[in-house]
Amino acid sequence: MLKLLATILLTKGEKLFICATGERTGKRYEAVKCLCSGQNIESIKTAQLSNSRVKLKLYDKSKEQNITDRGLLRIEFIYSARGLKVARTGKTLAEFLNPDSILSLLGWYRKDYKELLIDCYWNNTDRYDLNDEYNVPVYEEMITVIYNDLVSHEGQPLSVALINKNLIEIDYELFRRACKRYYPKLNSAQKAWRRVQKSGEIQVNTGVIDEFVSISRQIING
C-alpha cells in the first residue's frame, strides 16, 4: 500500500522522502525521485505539497508500535498555518477545539485526500503536459507500461515481469491485466501470469489496489 501511495505522489511530481527496511545510510529518511525494486517501505514523508497547505506522513503504525497484526496504515495530513487559515479553524486553541472548526478541518481533509490521491489515481493526468499514451490515470499508466514491454519482448512474461518488478510487486493484478490485454486468448494469459507466479522471482501481493479504493471511499464518504 505504501509503495502504491508513493507511486501516486511521485507521479504528481511531489517531493518525497522514504524510510525503507534494511536501508541505513546515516539518515532515517532519504529523498527519492523513483522507487527501487524490492524496497520495503516503512514510512513516507513529503515536503509541503503543491497546494502549499499541507504535507503528508504515511506509515505502518503496526511496525512503529511492534503490533503483531500487520497492515495498520496511518495517513497523516499536517496542515500549515495557511492550511488552517483556509479551513477556518481559528487562531487560538479554544477556537480550534470548537466543533465547527473540527468539522471544517475534517471536510478539508477529505477534500485534500481526494484531490491529492484519488483524483490522480482515477482521473488526473500525470505531471507531464504531453498528449501521449502515458498521459492517463496512474492505474492505467502502470498497466500500459507492462503491456508495452510484453509487446516489445514478444511475450516472454518472466523477463517482462522482472523488468517491471517494482510495479508488479505493488499489486499482481496489474500484471494480470496487462497479460489479458496482450494475449489474444485468456488461457494463454493465465499460463503467462501463473508461470511468473510459480517462478519465485516476484513477490506476489494481491488485493492492494482494491483495499486502497475501499479505504479511500470510507475516508471521502465519512
Secondary structure, DSSP 8 states (H G I E B T S, - for coil): -HHHHHHHHHHTT--EEEEETT--SS-S-EEESS--TT--EEEEEESS-TTSSEEEEEEEHHHHTT-SS---EEEEEEE-HHHHHHHT--SSHHHHTSHHHHHHHHHHHHHHHIIIIIHHHHT---SS---STTSS-HHHHHHHHHHHHHHHTTS-HHHHHHHTHHHHTT-THHHHHHHHHHSSSHHHHHHHHHHHHHHSSS----SHHHHHHHHHHHHHH-
